[in-house]
Amino acid sequence: MNIKEASEKTGVSSAAIRYYEKELLIPAIDRTEVGNRDIDDRIIRRIQFVTQMRAAGMSIENLRRYIELFDSPEDTAEEEMTLLKAQLVVMKEKRDDLQTAIDLLDYKLNHFHDHMEETEEELRELDLKRQAKLAEKE
């Protein structure tokens, strides 16, 4: 299939597919006699894998390293697992940060009238005091 068909099948833009190839995230794609990319299921699977790993937050550099390991004739399972475990730690930290922000917003919404309005009023008073101080200095 050509790159447009591969793009439609994977949901990945043609530009991204070309980028993945250039960055060695997928193997070199065979070409037809006229030079068009001839993408087979092997490449489709690689595109899907790269897409999944990027969605999991893996950097291009770490993904490239993982793919080098995967493509190596050596047994690299331990190093592959190390990369995946490190990425899992990163994603859990991001999840925890996001959960903290969600919890804060939930709290503020649930306590808007007994907390936020009072806090906003305190901030307004502090602003007025500051403005009064500045006015005295002038």
Secondary structure, DSSP 8 states (H G I E B T S, - for coil): --HHHHHHHHT--HHHHHHHHHTTSS----B-TTS-B---HHHHHHHHHHHHHHHTT--HHHHHHHHHHHHSSS--HHHHHHHHHHHHHHHHHHHHHHHHHHHHHHHHHHTIIIIIHHHHHHHHHHHHHHHHHHHHH-
